[in-house]
Amino acid sequence: MVSQKTIEIVKATAPIIKEKGEEITLRMYQITFEERPDYKRSFENTWMQHLDGGGQAGKLAASVYAYATHIDRLDQLATAVGKIAHRHVEARILPEQYPLIGEKLLQAMRDVLQDNGTDEVIAAWAEAYEALANIFIQAENAIYQQEDRELIERLTTANEADTSRYLKL
């Protein structure tokens, strides 16, 4: 959970996030891929259209804006969080990737927002990002666990069928 002060600051930045969100997210992808070109693999053959962040930047910007406007009513984002979490699992996004992405998002905010990206604003967004990352990590872990259970069930069923077939011989 984030502090009331963070909620107020993040909500107050929503208009500028709406205005400059895609510029921020494009910058985030640029600096992330410069530092970690291996992160591009998470976007190959997935729902991201351009490996420079082009197709995804607008979607991410809209998500960041939605979070800014609903940070005090996260229940209203549950459906979106579920869909995004499934996409993250499909792309094999891992929990250990979230800190670097958060760091680059904050750096991009500072770069793009310039004077509006004050230390107070960046600190609030750091707290907000960490909370949101934890929500996604929990949701994605639940999906991974469900996939594991389904795989084990399929393997067990297949093994039982094989065993039964061999016993009949």
N, C-alpha and C positions, 0 to 999 in steps of 0.2 A: 504494500500500500504506500502511496506517496503522501507527502505532507500537504496540508491545506495551502500553504504558500506556493508549493510547486504546482498544484492544481490551478491556482489563480494565475500564475505566471504563464503556464502552458496555454491556458484558455485565452489569455490576453494576446499571445503570439499567434493565435489561430489565423487572423486575417493575413498577416504577412507570410505565414506558412502556406496559405491558400494561394497567395500571389506568387511566391517565389519557390514553392515546393518542388516543382520539376527541376528547376535550376539547382536546387540543393541536392536532390537525389542524383541528378546527372553528375554533379561534382563528386558526390560520395562514391559512385561507381568508378569514376575516373581515378580518384586517389586510391581506392581500394585495389583496383586491378593493377595500378602501377606498382603498389607495394606487394601485392599477392596475386600475380597472374594466374596462379593455380586455382583461385576462386572462380575463374571463368567457367571451369568445368562443371560447376554446380548449375550453370545456366544453359549449357549445351543440350540441345535436343529436349528442351523443356518448354514451358509456357513463356519464356523470355525470348522476344523476337530478335534482339540485337545484342551481341556480346559486349557492346560498349555501354550498355545500360539503357539504350534508347527506348525500346518498347516497354521495359519494366519501370523506367523512371517515373512515368506518369501514374502508373498503378501504385507504386510505392508512395509517391507524393500524395495521392488521394487518401491512402491509408494513414499516412502521418497526419494529414489534416483531420481525418475522421477521429483519430485518437485524440488530437488536440481539442476537438470540440466535444468529445464524449468522455474525457478522462475521469470525470466525476460520475459517469453513468456507463461503466464498462459492460454491463449486462446487455446494453443495446448493440454492442459490437460482437456478441457471442457467435452469431452465424458467420460473420466475416472472419473472425479469428479461427473458427473451425475450418473454413475453406482454405485460408492461407496456410494453416498448419498442415493440412493435407498436401498442399503444393510444396511446402518445405520438405515434407517427408519424401515426396516423389523425387525431389531434387537432391535428396540426401544431405540437407543442411544439418549440421551438427551443433550441439550446444556450445562447443568451444569456439565456434565461429562468431557467436553473438558479440563478445567483447570487442573484437576488432571492427566489426561492422558498426557497432555503437560509437566507437572512437572516431571512425571515419565520418559517420553521420554528423557528429558534433563538430568535427573539424570543417566539414562542408557547410554547416550552418554558420559557423563563425566566418568562413570565407565569403559566403554569399550575403549574409545579413550585415556584415561589417559593423557599423556603429550600433545597429539594433541587436547584434549578437554579443551583448554584454556578458560579463562573468556570471552575473545573477541569472540571466536567461539560459546560458549554456549549462550552468549547474542544475537548474530546474529540469532542463531537457535530459541531462545525464540521469537524474533520479527517475524521471518518467520513462526513459528508454530502458533502464534496468528493470523497472517493474513490468513493462510490456514484454521485454525479452524473457523474463521468468514465466509469464503467462504462456508465451509460445513454446518455451522449452517444456513446460508441464504438459501442454496439449500435444506436442509432438511425441513426447515420451509415451503418453497414453496410446497414441496411434502405433508407435513402434512395438509396444507391448502387445497390442491387439494383433498386429501382424505376426509377431512371434508365436502367440497362442494359436492362430490359424494355421501357421506353418507346421507347428508341432502336431496339431490335430490331423492335418493332411498326411504328414509322414507316418503318424501312428496308424491311421486308417489304411494307408498303403502297405505298411509293414504287416498289419494284421491280415490283409487280403493275401499278401505273398505267403505268409506263414500258413494260412489256411489252405492255399493252393498246393503248397509243398507237402502238407500233411496228408492230403488226399491221394497223393502219388504213392 
